[in-house]
Amino acid sequence: MPEHTPAPTPSRAVYGFVMFLSFNIFFLVYLVWAIVPETYFEQIGIDFLPQRHWAVSIPIYFLTVLAIFAFLIYPSLGLLMTPDIDDLQTITDEVGSRRKKNGMKLHTTPIKGDCVCKDKENCWKEYYELRSEEAIQKKIPVVKDLDIWDVSEHLYL
């Protein structure tokens, strides 16, 4: 049995190409039906086409459904999936709530012992200590739980 993977395979390439051609042909037929006058179709012998107002009504209907989904249904699903404020999933641990004023937690470990360089004049220890402090201040904040009150304050106040 073949492995299910999203990687491109020859069969997916064929199906994708057939779908691409099908939609392009369908779109061209739709444009011909919507633009070409009915007299040309009657001359060919085609007299069973739908009324022309459907050429405008169907796209408007689909765009209306898409707008309702995008602006009402999709955000509502997100709100329904949000846990309540008293749910166990919103409880944070004591480590996640400890922060500095700028929102970062610092995990510094002091370097034990003095410099072991034989040539003290060319010692780079102090330089690297300063650089590590700068790096700690500029680092990306660690992953932590967001306080629900901070989120609510940012979103709604």
N, C-alpha and C positions, 0 to 999 in steps of 0.2 A: 504494500500500500504506500503511495507516495506521501512524502511529508508535506503538511500544510504550512506554507510559507508565503509571505507577501512578495518574495523575490520574483523578478520577471521570468516567465517560462514561455516556451513557444506557443502553447495553447492559449495562454493569456494574451500574447501578442496578436494572435489570429482573431480572438474574440474582440479585443479592443479595436483592431482595424475594421472588422465587420461592423461594429457598433458605430465607429466614426463615420464610415461610409453611409450607413443606414440613416443616421441623423442628418447628415448633409443632404442626402437625397430627399428625405422627408421635408427638410426646410425649403429646398428648392421647389418641390411640388406645392408646398404651402404658399410660397411667394407667388408662384405662377397662378394658383387658384385665386389668391387675394388681389392680384394686380391686373391680370389679363381680363378684358371684357368678356361677358357671357356669350356674345355673338360668335366669337372665335371658337368657343367650346361647342356651340350648337352646329357650326359648320363642320366640325370634326365628327359630330355625332354623339357628343357627351352632353346629355341634358339632365343628369341625375345628381348634380352637385348640390351641396348644402347652400343655404342662403348666405349672402355676403356678410351680414351682420355678425355671423359666427367667427369670421376672420378677425374681428376686433373683440368680440365678447369673450372668447375663450382665453386669449392672452391676458385680458384684464381680470378675468376670474382667477387665473393662476397667480397673477401678481398680487391680487387681494389676499388670497390664501397664504401666499408666501409672507406678505407683510404681517398678517395676523399671527402667523407662526413665529416670525422673527421678533415681534415686539410684544406679544402677549404670552403665547404658549411656552416658548423657550425660557424666558426669564421666570415664568411661574414654576416651571419644572425645577429650575435652580433654587428658587425659594422653598419649594416643597422638600428638596433634598437637604436643606440646611437644618442641622440639629437645633433643638430648642436650647434656650440659654441655661436651663437646669438639667440638660442631658449629660450623661457621663462622658460623652465624647468631648465636651467643652471644658472639662476640668483639667487644669494644668498642674504640673508638679512644682515643687518649690524651686528647683533649679531653673526652670523655664521662665520664672517670673523675676529672677534676679538679673538686673541690667544696669549698665552704666547710664549716665545721663544722655549720651548720644545713641543709646540702643544696642551697643556692642558689649559683649562679655569678654573680658581679657583673661587669657590663660597664659600667664607668664611663669616660666620656671627659671629661677636664678641660676646663673652659671657658677658651679661650685669650684672653689679653689682659685688661686691666682693664675696669672699667665705662666705658661710652661715654656715660653720662648727663651732660647738661649741668648738671642740678641734683643735686648729690651728696647733699643732705639727703633728697631724695625717691627715692633709688635703692632699687630692690627686688631688686638682684642677690643680696645675701646671703640675703634671705628665700627666694628661689627656689632657691638652692643648698641651703639647709637642707631645703626642701620636697622637692627632688629626692632628697636622701639618705634622707629618710623614705620616699619612694615606692619607692626601690630596696630598702629593707629590708622593705617590706610587699608587694612585687610577687609575682605568681604565679610559682613556679619555672619555669625554662625546660625544654623537653622534652629529656630525656637518657636514656641507657641506664641501666637499673637494674643494679647489680652483683648477680650471681647469688648471691654469698655473703650480701649484705644481705637478699635476698628469702628465701633458705633460712633464715637466722637468724630473720627475722620470722615465717615460716610454721611452722617446725618446732621451734624452740628456745624 
